[in-house]
Amino acid sequence: MKCSLERAEKILKVNWRKNLWISWVGCFFTGSSFSLVMPFIPVYIEQLGTPKEQVELFSGLAISVTALAAALISPVWGSLADRKGRKMMMIRAAAGMTITMGSLAFVPNVYWLLIMRFFTGILSGYIPNATAMIASQAPREKSGWALGTLSTGSLAGSLIGPLLGGALAETFGIENVFIITGVVLFITTILTIVLVKEDFQPVEKHELLSVKELFGKIEQLPVLIGLFVTTLILQLGITSISPILTLYIRSLQGATNNILFVSGLIVSVAGISAVFSSPLLGELGDRFGSHKILLAGLVMAFFCYLPMTFVKTPFQLGVLRFLLGFSTGALMPSINNLIGQLTPTEGVSRIYSYNQMFSNFGQVLGPLVGSTVAHQMGYPAVFLVTSGCVLCNILLSLFNFRGLLRKKETVGN
């Protein structure tokens, strides 16, 4: 009851809707800045004088090192956010990435590129802190819609980023794209400083709950752990096909000559359906229970991944990827909403940072799993293994939510 009263008082003191839309813009810019450089990273590495036989290796490292660094440092930033406030961590992340992303235009060789990509991961964290802030500010009956809407920012940014990055690289040159990215992140920093409002009282380090105490206050800890696993598998499924998608499309019957365009389109359609469905599915979670929407999303993901093993044309794969986007649109707001309901206010940033850590590990493991399985068992087996992971996740979630499903309650009640 005390937590509910504190939450209500904070909602009255800040305009959470304004914060939501400013944070959405920040998440869009941040998401697009990460994906903006993806199409031409291998070309840029080649331009830096890397031997051709090592370009693929360093391209993979340049992508994975950022996610790995972010995963390792995420709990540290989460702890600082619970002490100093989420807004300060959003400013730190945006300002830090302004420097690290912009500096990529001036690196002399691939090793410096890897170092700056590593520090980009170290200094990241805008999106999880924005999520934690909105989760703590939005009224409980609106949290699913709010978090669903917020998630479309990073999704839309990730979707538009590769298309925009390729066009900018052709128009202005690769080095200038990094400078443009730095400018965009600087704008994000200024918007966050000026327009985002947070009523937060700093907490001394000795007053902060320890990790053991924090997890001890979470009544449904197995459910929370299950949500972390769901986040990992969600990212693993999204990224596992990235190393093999173009090659898989080329191997399909009816594949056309413009493989790169078709591959980009098939990747993008999942993001389009996720962007449009996420707020609606988040609102349905507010009405019927986010755990039910999450389970429905997992079941749909299973029935999308499994048929991908047997597709014969790129069109069939594209249709399944489009339907998979609705699953992603259900899972992302549901996970964030459930975490917000389970977590005490004084530890919300740390719990979201742990969830982000699992997300980052999924981004690291996904390409490794995808390329390994494809090498050993063939391209279709990647989707078979991914669907098996999702099936295990469904069984785990059914076990964790068994009491709620029988009693027709919602998490946190």
C-alpha positions as CSV (number, residue, x, y, z in Angstrom):
1,M,0.0,0.0,0.0
2,K,2.9,2.3,0.9
3,C,4.5,1.7,-2.5
4,S,1.2,2.4,-4.3
5,L,0.8,5.8,-2.4
6,E,4.4,6.8,-3.2
7,R,3.8,5.9,-6.9
8,A,0.6,7.9,-7.0
9,E,2.4,10.9,-5.5
10,K,5.2,10.8,-8.1
11,I,2.7,10.5,-10.9
12,L,1.0,13.7,-9.8
13,K,4.4,15.6,-9.6
14,V,5.5,14.7,-13.1
15,N,3.9,14.8,-16.6
16,W,4.6,11.1,-17.4
17,R,3.0,11.4,-20.8
18,K,5.4,14.2,-21.8
19,N,8.3,12.1,-20.5
20,L,7.0,9.2,-22.5
21,W,7.1,11.0,-25.8
22,I,10.5,12.6,-25.2
23,S,11.9,9.3,-24.1
24,W,10.3,7.7,-27.2
25,V,12.2,10.2,-29.4
26,G,15.4,9.4,-27.4
27,C,14.9,5.7,-27.8
28,F,14.2,6.1,-31.5
29,F,17.5,8.1,-32.0
30,T,19.4,5.6,-29.8
31,G,18.0,2.6,-31.6
32,S,18.7,4.0,-35.0
33,S,22.2,5.1,-34.1
34,F,23.1,1.5,-33.2
35,S,21.6,0.0,-36.4
36,L,22.6,2.9,-38.6
37,V,26.1,1.7,-39.0
38,M,25.4,-2.0,-39.4
39,P,25.1,-2.2,-43.3
40,F,28.6,-0.8,-43.9
41,I,30.7,-1.9,-40.9
42,P,32.4,-4.7,-43.0
43,V,33.1,-2.1,-45.8
44,Y,34.5,0.4,-43.3
45,I,36.7,-2.3,-41.7
46,E,38.0,-3.2,-45.2
47,Q,38.7,0.5,-45.8
48,L,40.8,0.7,-42.6
49,G,43.3,-1.7,-44.2
50,T,42.2,-4.9,-42.7
51,P,43.3,-8.0,-44.7
52,K,40.4,-9.4,-46.7
53,E,40.5,-12.8,-45.1
54,Q,40.0,-11.1,-41.7
55,V,37.2,-8.7,-42.6
56,E,34.4,-11.2,-41.6
57,L,36.1,-12.0,-38.3
58,F,36.5,-8.3,-37.3
59,S,33.0,-7.5,-38.5
60,G,31.5,-10.1,-36.2
61,L,33.7,-8.8,-33.3
62,A,32.8,-5.2,-34.0
63,I,29.1,-6.1,-33.5
64,S,29.3,-8.6,-30.6
65,V,31.8,-6.6,-28.5
66,T,29.3,-3.8,-28.0
67,A,26.6,-6.1,-26.8
68,L,29.0,-8.0,-24.5
69,A,30.4,-4.9,-22.9
70,A,26.8,-3.6,-22.4
71,A,25.8,-6.9,-20.7
72,L,28.8,-6.8,-18.3
73,I,28.4,-3.2,-17.2
74,S,24.5,-3.0,-17.2
75,P,24.1,-3.9,-13.5
76,V,26.6,-1.2,-12.5
77,W,24.6,1.5,-14.3
78,G,21.4,0.1,-12.9
79,S,22.7,0.4,-9.3
80,L,23.8,4.0,-10.0
81,A,20.3,4.8,-11.5
82,D,18.6,3.6,-8.3
83,R,20.9,5.9,-6.3
84,K,21.1,9.0,-8.6
85,G,18.0,8.7,-10.8
86,R,17.1,7.4,-14.2
87,K,17.3,10.8,-16.0
88,M,21.0,11.2,-15.0
89,M,21.8,7.8,-16.4
90,M,19.9,8.6,-19.7
91,I,22.0,11.8,-20.0
92,R,25.2,9.8,-19.2
93,A,24.4,7.2,-21.9
94,A,23.5,9.7,-24.6
95,A,26.5,11.9,-23.9
96,G,28.9,9.0,-23.7
97,M,27.7,7.5,-27.0
98,T,27.9,10.9,-28.7
99,I,31.6,10.7,-28.2
100,T,32.2,7.0,-28.9
101,M,30.0,6.8,-32.0
102,G,31.2,10.1,-33.4
103,S,34.9,9.2,-32.9
104,L,34.5,6.2,-35.2
105,A,34.9,8.6,-38.1
106,F,38.5,9.2,-37.0
107,V,39.9,5.7,-36.0
108,P,43.2,4.9,-37.7
109,N,42.7,1.1,-37.8
110,V,40.3,-1.8,-37.0
111,Y,41.8,-2.2,-33.4
112,W,40.8,1.4,-32.5
113,L,37.4,0.7,-34.0
114,L,37.0,-2.3,-31.7
115,I,38.0,-0.2,-28.7
116,M,35.5,2.5,-29.4
117,R,32.8,-0.1,-30.1
118,F,33.6,-1.6,-26.7
119,F,33.3,1.7,-25.0
120,T,30.0,2.3,-26.8
121,G,28.7,-0.8,-25.1
122,I,30.2,0.3,-21.7
123,L,28.5,3.7,-21.9
124,S,25.2,2.5,-23.3
125,G,22.0,2.2,-21.3
126,Y,19.6,4.9,-22.5
127,I,16.8,2.6,-23.4
128,P,16.7,0.4,-20.2
129,N,16.8,3.6,-18.0
130,A,14.0,5.2,-20.0
131,T,12.0,2.0,-19.6
132,A,12.6,2.0,-15.8
133,M,11.7,5.7,-15.6
134,I,8.4,5.3,-17.5
135,A,7.6,2.1,-15.6
136,S,8.0,4.0,-12.3
137,Q,6.0,7.0,-13.4
138,A,3.0,5.7,-15.5
139,P,-0.2,4.8,-13.6
140,R,-0.4,1.0,-13.2
141,E,-3.5,0.7,-15.3
142,K,-1.7,2.5,-18.2
143,S,1.8,0.9,-17.8
144,G,1.3,-1.8,-20.4
145,W,0.2,0.8,-23.0
146,A,3.0,3.2,-22.0
147,L,5.8,0.6,-22.1
148,G,4.4,-0.8,-25.3
149,T,4.5,2.6,-26.9
150,L,8.0,3.3,-25.6
151,S,9.3,0.0,-27.1
152,T,8.2,1.1,-30.5
153,G,10.7,3.9,-30.4
154,S,13.7,1.6,-30.3
155,L,12.0,-0.8,-32.7
156,A,11.3,1.9,-35.2
157,G,14.8,3.2,-34.9
158,S,16.3,-0.2,-35.4
159,L,14.1,-0.7,-38.4
160,I,14.8,2.6,-40.1
161,G,18.5,2.7,-39.1
162,P,19.9,0.2,-41.7
163,L,17.9,1.8,-44.6
164,L,18.9,5.3,-43.5
165,G,22.5,4.3,-42.9
166,G,23.0,2.9,-46.4
167,A,21.5,5.9,-48.0
168,L,23.6,8.4,-45.9
169,A,26.8,6.4,-46.6
170,E,26.3,6.6,-50.3
171,T,25.4,10.3,-50.2
172,F,28.0,11.6,-47.6
173,G,30.5,8.9,-47.2
174,I,31.0,6.4,-44.4
175,E,33.1,8.6,-42.1
176,N,30.5,11.4,-42.2
177,V,27.7,9.0,-41.2
178,F,29.5,8.4,-37.9
179,I,29.7,12.2,-37.4
180,I,25.9,12.5,-38.2
181,T,25.2,9.7,-35.7
182,G,27.2,11.7,-33.0
183,V,25.2,14.8,-33.8
184,V,21.9,12.9,-33.5
185,L,23.0,11.5,-30.1
186,F,24.0,15.0,-29.0
187,I,20.5,16.2,-29.8
188,T,19.2,13.3,-27.7
189,T,21.3,14.5,-24.8
190,I,20.0,18.0,-25.0
191,L,16.4,16.9,-25.3
192,T,16.8,14.7,-22.3
193,I,18.5,17.4,-20.2
194,V,15.9,20.1,-21.0
195,L,12.6,18.3,-21.4
196,V,12.6,15.1,-19.3
197,K,11.5,15.6,-15.7
198,E,12.0,13.2,-12.8
199,D,11.1,13.6,-9.2
200,F,13.9,11.6,-7.6
201,Q,15.5,11.8,-4.2
202,P,19.2,10.7,-4.4
203,V,20.0,7.7,-2.1
204,E,23.2,7.3,-0.3
205,K,25.2,4.1,-1.1
206,H,24.8,2.7,2.4
207,E,21.0,3.2,2.3
208,L,20.6,1.3,-1.0
209,L,19.1,-2.2,-0.8
210,S,21.7,-4.9,-1.4
211,V,21.1,-7.2,-4.3
212,K,20.1,-10.0,-1.8
213,E,17.7,-7.7,0.0
214,L,16.2,-6.5,-3.3
215,F,15.5,-10.0,-4.6
216,G,14.2,-10.9,-1.2
217,K,11.5,-8.2,-1.5
218,I,10.3,-9.7,-4.8
219,E,7.5,-12.1,-3.9
220,Q,7.3,-13.9,-7.2
221,L,11.0,-14.3,-7.9
222,P,10.7,-17.4,-10.2
223,V,8.4,-15.4,-12.4
224,L,11.0,-12.7,-12.7
225,I,13.8,-15.1,-13.5
226,G,11.5,-16.6,-16.2
227,L,11.1,-13.2,-17.7
228,F,14.8,-12.7,-17.9
229,V,15.1,-16.1,-19.7
230,T,12.2,-15.0,-22.1
231,T,14.1,-11.8,-22.9
232,L,17.3,-13.8,-23.7
233,I,15.5,-16.2,-25.9
234,L,13.6,-13.4,-27.6
235,Q,16.9,-11.7,-28.6
236,L,18.5,-15.0,-29.4
237,G,15.7,-15.8,-31.9
238,I,15.9,-12.3,-33.4
239,T,19.7,-12.4,-33.9
240,S,20.3,-16.1,-34.6
241,I,19.3,-15.7,-38.3
242,S,21.4,-12.6,-38.9
243,P,24.6,-14.5,-40.0
244,I,22.7,-16.8,-42.4
245,L,19.6,-14.9,-43.6
246,T,21.1,-13.7,-46.9
247,L,22.6,-17.1,-47.6
248,Y,19.3,-18.9,-46.7
249,I,17.3,-16.7,-49.0
250,R,19.8,-17.3,-51.8
251,S,19.3,-21.1,-51.3
252,L,15.6,-20.9,-51.5
253,Q,13.7,-21.7,-54.7
254,G,12.5,-18.5,-56.5
255,A,15.2,-16.3,-54.9
256,T,15.8,-13.2,-57.1
257,N,19.1,-11.5,-58.1
258,N,18.6,-8.6,-55.7
259,I,19.4,-10.6,-52.6
260,L,20.4,-7.7,-50.4
261,F,17.2,-5.8,-51.0
262,V,15.1,-8.9,-50.4
263,S,17.0,-9.7,-47.2
264,G,16.6,-6.2,-45.9
265,L,12.9,-6.3,-46.7
266,I,12.4,-9.6,-44.9
267,V,14.3,-8.3,-41.8
268,S,12.2,-5.1,-41.8
269,V,8.7,-6.6,-42.1
270,A,9.0,-8.1,-38.6
271,G,9.8,-4.7,-37.2
272,I,6.9,-3.1,-39.0
273,S,4.3,-5.4,-37.5
274,A,6.0,-5.1,-34.1
275,V,5.9,-1.3,-34.2
276,F,2.2,-1.1,-35.0
277,S,1.1,-3.9,-32.7
278,S,3.1,-3.2,-29.6
279,P,1.0,-0.4,-28.0
280,L,-2.3,-2.2,-28.7
281,L,-1.0,-5.5,-27.2
282,G,0.4,-3.6,-24.3
283,E,-3.1,-2.1,-23.7
284,L,-4.6,-5.5,-23.9
285,G,-2.1,-6.6,-21.3
286,D,-3.4,-3.8,-19.0
287,R,-7.0,-5.2,-19.4
288,F,-6.5,-9.0,-19.4
289,G,-3.1,-9.5,-17.8
290,S,0.3,-9.1,-19.3
291,H,1.2,-12.7,-18.5
292,K,-1.6,-13.9,-20.8
293,I,-0.4,-11.7,-23.6
294,L,3.2,-13.0,-23.0
295,L,2.1,-16.6,-23.3
296,A,0.1,-15.9,-26.4
297,G,3.2,-14.2,-27.9
298,L,5.4,-17.1,-27.1
299,V,3.0,-19.6,-28.7
300,M,2.8,-17.4,-31.8
301,A,6.6,-17.2,-32.0
302,F,6.8,-21.0,-31.8
303,F,4.3,-21.4,-34.7
304,C,6.2,-18.8,-36.7
305,Y,9.7,-20.1,-36.2
306,L,8.9,-23.8,-36.8
307,P,7.5,-23.4,-40.3
308,M,10.5,-21.3,-41.3
309,T,12.4,-24.6,-41.3
310,F,10.3,-25.8,-44.3
311,V,9.7,-22.7,-46.4
312,K,10.4,-22.9,-50.1
313,T,10.4,-19.3,-51.2
314,P,11.5,-15.9,-49.8
315,F,7.9,-14.8,-49.9
316,Q,6.9,-17.5,-47.5
317,L,9.7,-16.6,-45.2
318,G,8.7,-12.9,-45.4
319,V,5.1,-13.7,-44.4
320,L,6.2,-15.7,-41.4
321,R,8.6,-12.9,-40.4
322,F,5.8,-10.4,-40.6
323,L,3.6,-12.6,-38.4
324,L,6.6,-13.0,-36.0
325,G,6.6,-9.3,-35.5
326,F,3.2,-9.5,-33.8
327,S,4.8,-11.9,-31.3
328,T,7.6,-9.5,-30.7
329,G,5.1,-6.7,-30.2
330,A,3.4,-8.8,-27.6
331,L,6.5,-10.0,-25.7
332,M,8.4,-6.7,-25.3
333,P,5.7,-4.6,-23.5
334,S,4.5,-7.7,-21.6
335,I,8.0,-8.4,-20.2
336,N,8.6,-4.8,-19.3
337,N,5.2,-4.4,-17.7
338,L,5.5,-7.5,-15.6
339,I,8.9,-6.5,-14.4
340,G,7.5,-3.2,-13.3
341,Q,4.7,-4.8,-11.4
342,L,7.0,-7.3,-9.7
343,T,9.7,-4.9,-8.7
344,P,9.8,-2.5,-5.7
345,T,10.2,1.1,-6.7
346,E,13.6,1.5,-5.0
347,G,15.1,-1.3,-7.1
348,V,13.4,-0.9,-10.4
349,S,16.5,0.4,-12.3
350,R,18.6,-2.5,-11.2
351,I,16.0,-5.1,-12.2
352,Y,15.6,-3.6,-15.6
353,S,19.4,-3.5,-16.0
354,Y,19.5,-7.2,-15.2
355,N,16.9,-7.8,-17.9
356,Q,19.0,-5.7,-20.3
357,M,22.0,-7.8,-19.4
358,F,20.0,-10.9,-20.5
359,S,19.0,-9.1,-23.7
360,N,22.6,-8.3,-24.5
361,F,23.7,-11.8,-23.8
362,G,21.0,-13.0,-26.2
363,Q,22.4,-10.6,-28.8
364,V,25.8,-12.1,-28.3
365,L,24.7,-15.8,-28.3
366,G,22.2,-15.5,-31.2
367,P,24.7,-15.0,-34.0
368,L,27.0,-17.6,-32.5
369,V,24.2,-20.2,-32.2
370,G,22.9,-19.4,-35.7
371,S,26.3,-19.7,-37.5
372,T,27.3,-22.8,-35.5
373,V,24.1,-24.7,-36.2
374,A,24.0,-23.6,-39.8
375,H,27.6,-24.8,-40.3
376,Q,26.9,-28.2,-38.6
377,M,23.3,-28.9,-39.6
378,G,22.3,-26.5,-42.4
379,Y,20.4,-23.3,-42.6
380,P,16.9,-24.7,-41.9
381,A,18.1,-26.2,-38.6
382,V,18.7,-22.7,-37.2
383,F,14.9,-22.2,-37.1
384,L,14.3,-25.6,-35.7
385,V,16.7,-25.0,-32.8
386,T,15.2,-21.6,-32.2
387,S,11.7,-23.0,-32.1
388,G,12.9,-25.6,-29.6
389,C,14.2,-22.8,-27.3
390,V,10.9,-21.0,-27.6
391,L,9.0,-24.3,-26.7
392,C,11.1,-24.7,-23.6
393,N,10.3,-21.1,-22.7
394,I,6.6,-21.7,-23.1
395,L,6.8,-24.7,-20.7
396,L,8.8,-22.6,-18.2
397,S,6.2,-19.7,-18.4
398,L,3.3,-22.1,-18.0
399,F,4.9,-23.5,-14.9
400,N,5.7,-20.0,-13.5
401,F,2.2,-18.6,-14.2
402,R,0.3,-21.8,-13.3
403,G,-1.2,-20.2,-10.1
404,L,-2.2,-17.0,-11.8
405,L,-3.8,-18.8,-14.7
406,R,-5.9,-21.0,-12.4
407,K,-7.0,-18.1,-10.2
408,K,-7.4,-15.6,-13.1
409,E,-5.2,-13.0,-11.2
410,T,-2.6,-10.6,-12.5
411,V,1.1,-10.5,-11.5
412,G,1.7,-8.3,-8.5
413,N,-1.7,-8.9,-6.9
